[in-house]
């Protein structure tokens, strides 16, 4: 099969799920994307889903897949491409320290509000990490960072909502 190389870092790490979504996809092996960070951001329903973003000194664990054109089309539909995610070219390093250039789905800019993933979604990614021998601690750190971001964002909103209302000028004891 001579297909497109795809770097998966979220639920498409899960071998059983990919088997259902893209039966002809071939797993190539684990890889690391340097200079990126794994994040969870809100989708259209408000639940957190995985994405990646450039961040110097960070790394994202993933799995390289070889996709047929039909598999890529099926993933485009599943990932909501080009509305929720867009494709970007990335270079990940395989276990043999060889650079491998392919595509990854990256969440579109306008949807980057931090949001915690559902337990089922997180667990499907966790299972993929375990199945592929990826460092689970990297996934846990992404989740913990997201929880902190959601808390900080909630605190900002609460401060804005609890500011005292401006009083209007009164004339003869009545508000204008």
Residue pairs with C-beta under 8 A, 6 or more apart in sequence:
1 24
1 26
1 66
1 68
3 26
3 66
3 67
3 68
3 69
3 71
3 72
4 66
4 67
4 69
4 72
4 102
4 103
5 28
5 64
5 65
5 66
5 67
5 100
5 101
5 102
5 103
6 12
6 25
6 64
6 65
6 66
6 67
6 72
6 75
6 102
6 103
6 104
7 31
7 33
7 62
7 63
7 64
7 90
7 92
7 100
7 102
7 103
7 104
8 18
8 62
8 63
8 64
8 65
8 104
8 128
9 33
9 38
9 50
9 52
9 60
9 61
9 62
9 63
9 104
10 49
10 50
10 51
10 125
11 17
11 50
11 121
11 124
11 125
11 128
12 18
12 21
12 63
12 65
12 75
12 128
13 62
13 63
13 125
13 128
13 129
13 131
13 132
13 134
14 124
14 125
14 127
14 128
14 131
15 27
15 128
15 131
15 132
16 127
17 124
17 128
18 25
18 27
18 65
21 71
21 74
21 75
21 78
22 65
22 67
22 68
22 70
22 71
22 74
22 75
24 68
24 70
24 71
25 65
25 66
25 67
25 68
25 71
26 65
26 66
27 63
27 64
27 65
27 132
28 63
28 64
28 65
28 66
28 94
28 100
29 63
29 64
29 94
29 95
30 61
30 62
30 63
30 64
30 94
30 95
30 132
30 133
30 134
31 61
31 62
31 63
31 64
31 92
31 93
31 94
31 95
31 100
32 59
32 60
32 61
32 62
32 92
32 93
33 52
33 59
33 60
33 62
33 90
33 91
33 92
33 93
33 104
34 58
34 59
34 93
35 54
35 55
35 56
35 57
35 58
35 59
36 52
36 53
36 54
36 55
36 58
36 59
36 60
36 90
37 52
37 53
37 54
37 55
37 58
37 60
37 142
38 50
38 51
38 52
38 60
38 61
38 138
38 139
38 142
39 50
39 51
39 52
39 53
39 112
39 114
39 142
39 145
39 146
40 48
40 49
40 50
40 51
40 114
40 115
40 116
40 117
40 142
40 143
40 146
41 48
41 49
41 51
41 107
41 111
41 112
41 113
41 114
41 115
42 48
42 49
42 111
42 113
42 114
42 115
43 49
43 80
43 84
43 111
43 115
44 80
44 84
44 111
46 115
47 115
47 116
47 117
47 118
47 121
48 114
48 115
48 116
48 117
48 118
48 121
48 146
49 84
49 107
49 115
49 117
49 121
50 117
50 125
50 142
51 85
51 105
51 106
51 107
51 112
52 60
52 90
52 104
52 106
53 106
53 112
59 138
60 138
61 129
61 134
61 135
61 138
61 139
62 92
62 104
62 134
63 128
63 132
63 134
64 92
64 94
64 100
64 102
67 75
75 81
75 105
76 82
79 85
79 105
81 87
81 105
82 108
83 108
84 107
84 108
84 111
85 105
85 106
85 107
85 108
86 105
86 106
86 108
87 103
87 104
87 105
87 106
88 103
88 104
88 105
88 106
89 101
89 102
89 103
90 101
90 102
90 103
90 104
91 99
91 100
91 101
92 99
92 100
92 102
93 99
93 100
94 100
113 153
114 146
114 149
114 150
114 153
115 146
115 150
116 143
116 146
116 147
116 150
117 125
117 143
117 146
122 143
125 139
126 136
126 139
128 134
129 135
129 136
129 139
130 136
168 175
168 176
169 175
169 176
170 176
